[in-house]
Amino acid sequence: MKARSIMGIGWLLLFSAIAIAEDDRNWASLDPSQQAVLAEFAADWDNLPPNRRERLLRGADHWAKMSPQQREDARARFSDWRQLSDERKNLIRERYETYRNLSAAEQRRIRDNFRKFNRLNRERRQKMRDRYRNMTPEQRQRARDRMRDRPRPATRD
């Protein structure tokens, strides 16, 4: 019984040490490029939860790998995002979560359809949008069901 207790305490100490080591990403330990990207978080960095810090660090590392054009595009998207109403942001988050819960095949189908739609000329896209907006909710659902149930062409591998 004593051996089990001692072993349990040993494991607890080991896991505690690992957790503390993983959380050792204080502001001073960040490299200058990370600090530059994350400057707005400097004052609160050491009080942020570890998982939030890790997400921010991944984002900063991703930012560092972007080309100047990609960064400019990201800034523009973020600016657009900030101007959306809270209701619209929440709707987008809900739809994204729904998308993430789909199978990989369904996600691929949606991406392919989106690409096809974007390749259409501007007038055709607008015509399709107008037609969809003028549908009743039941008509919209039937259209979505038909799109989902239609046979798929064989994919090229």
C-alpha positions as CSV (number, residue, x, y, z in Angstrom):
1,M,0.0,0.0,0.0
2,K,2.9,2.4,0.9
3,A,4.6,1.6,-2.4
4,R,1.4,2.6,-4.3
5,S,1.1,5.8,-2.4
6,I,4.7,6.7,-3.0
7,M,4.4,5.8,-6.7
8,G,1.2,7.9,-7.0
9,I,2.9,10.9,-5.4
10,G,5.9,10.5,-7.6
11,W,3.7,10.5,-10.7
12,L,1.8,13.5,-9.4
13,L,5.0,15.4,-8.9
14,L,6.3,14.4,-12.4
15,F,3.1,15.5,-14.1
16,S,3.1,18.8,-12.1
17,A,6.7,19.5,-13.2
18,I,5.7,18.8,-16.8
19,A,2.7,21.1,-16.6
20,I,4.8,23.9,-15.1
21,A,7.5,23.4,-17.8
22,E,4.9,23.6,-20.6
23,D,3.5,26.8,-19.1
24,D,6.9,28.5,-19.0
25,R,6.2,30.7,-22.0
26,N,6.3,34.0,-20.2
27,W,6.6,37.2,-22.2
28,A,10.4,37.4,-21.8
29,S,10.9,33.9,-23.2
30,L,9.3,35.0,-26.6
31,D,11.6,35.9,-29.4
32,P,11.5,39.5,-30.7
33,S,9.5,38.7,-33.8
34,Q,6.8,37.0,-31.7
35,Q,6.8,39.9,-29.3
36,A,6.4,42.3,-32.2
37,V,3.3,40.5,-33.6
38,L,1.8,39.9,-30.1
39,A,2.6,43.4,-28.7
40,E,-1.0,44.2,-27.9
41,F,-1.0,41.3,-25.4
42,A,2.3,42.2,-23.7
43,A,0.7,43.7,-20.5
44,D,-1.6,40.7,-20.0
45,W,0.5,37.9,-21.5
46,D,1.7,36.3,-18.2
47,N,-2.0,36.2,-17.0
48,L,-3.4,34.6,-20.1
49,P,-4.4,30.9,-19.9
50,P,-1.7,28.6,-21.4
51,N,-4.0,27.3,-24.2
52,R,-4.7,30.9,-25.3
53,R,-1.0,31.7,-25.3
54,E,-0.3,28.7,-27.4
55,R,-3.0,29.6,-29.9
56,L,-1.6,33.2,-30.1
57,L,1.9,31.8,-30.6
58,R,0.8,29.5,-33.4
59,G,-0.9,32.5,-35.0
60,A,2.2,34.7,-34.7
61,D,4.4,31.9,-36.2
62,H,1.9,31.6,-39.1
63,W,2.0,35.4,-39.6
64,A,5.8,35.3,-39.8
65,K,5.6,32.8,-42.6
66,M,3.2,34.8,-44.7
67,S,4.2,36.9,-47.7
68,P,3.5,40.7,-47.6
69,Q,0.5,40.2,-49.9
70,Q,-0.9,37.4,-47.7
71,R,-0.5,39.7,-44.7
72,E,-2.3,42.6,-46.4
73,D,-5.1,40.3,-47.4
74,A,-5.4,39.0,-43.8
75,R,-5.5,42.6,-42.5
76,A,-8.3,43.4,-44.9
77,R,-10.3,40.4,-43.9
78,F,-9.8,41.2,-40.2
79,S,-10.9,44.8,-40.8
80,D,-14.0,43.5,-42.5
81,W,-14.6,41.1,-39.6
82,R,-14.3,43.8,-37.0
83,Q,-17.0,45.9,-38.8
84,L,-19.6,43.1,-38.6
85,S,-22.3,43.1,-36.0
86,D,-22.1,40.7,-33.1
87,E,-25.2,38.9,-34.5
88,R,-23.5,38.4,-37.9
89,K,-20.2,37.2,-36.2
90,N,-22.1,34.7,-34.1
91,L,-24.0,33.4,-37.2
92,I,-20.7,32.9,-39.0
93,R,-19.2,31.1,-36.0
94,E,-22.2,28.8,-35.8
95,R,-22.0,28.0,-39.5
96,Y,-18.3,27.4,-39.3
97,E,-18.8,25.0,-36.4
98,T,-21.4,23.2,-38.4
99,Y,-19.0,22.9,-41.3
100,R,-16.2,21.6,-39.1
101,N,-18.5,18.8,-37.9
102,L,-19.1,17.6,-41.4
103,S,-17.3,14.7,-42.9
104,A,-14.1,15.4,-44.9
105,A,-16.1,14.4,-48.1
106,E,-18.9,16.8,-47.3
107,Q,-16.4,19.6,-46.6
108,R,-14.6,18.9,-49.9
109,R,-18.0,19.0,-51.8
110,I,-18.8,22.4,-50.2
111,R,-15.4,23.8,-51.1
112,D,-15.6,22.5,-54.7
113,N,-19.1,24.1,-55.1
114,F,-17.8,27.3,-53.7
115,R,-14.9,27.4,-56.1
116,K,-17.3,26.6,-59.0
117,F,-19.6,29.4,-58.0
118,N,-16.6,31.9,-57.7
119,R,-15.5,30.9,-61.2
120,L,-18.8,32.1,-62.7
121,N,-19.0,35.5,-64.2
122,R,-20.3,38.3,-61.9
123,E,-23.7,38.5,-63.6
124,R,-24.4,34.8,-63.3
125,R,-23.4,34.8,-59.6
126,Q,-25.7,37.8,-59.0
127,K,-28.5,36.1,-60.8
128,M,-28.1,32.9,-58.7
129,R,-28.0,35.0,-55.5
130,D,-31.1,36.9,-56.4
131,R,-32.9,33.6,-57.3
132,Y,-31.9,32.1,-53.9
133,R,-33.0,35.2,-52.0
134,N,-36.4,35.1,-53.6
135,M,-37.0,31.5,-52.6
136,T,-39.2,30.5,-49.6
137,P,-37.4,28.7,-46.8
138,E,-39.0,25.4,-48.0
139,Q,-37.8,26.0,-51.6
140,R,-34.3,26.7,-50.2
141,Q,-34.3,23.5,-48.3
142,R,-35.4,21.5,-51.3
143,A,-32.7,23.1,-53.4
144,R,-30.1,22.2,-50.7
145,D,-31.4,18.6,-50.6
146,R,-31.2,18.3,-54.4
147,M,-27.6,19.6,-54.4
148,R,-26.7,17.2,-51.6
149,D,-28.4,14.2,-53.2
150,R,-27.3,14.7,-56.8
151,P,-24.8,12.1,-58.2
152,R,-21.2,13.2,-58.0
153,P,-18.9,12.9,-61.0
154,A,-15.9,10.5,-60.4
155,T,-13.0,12.3,-58.8
156,R,-9.6,12.3,-60.5
157,D,-6.9,10.8,-58.3
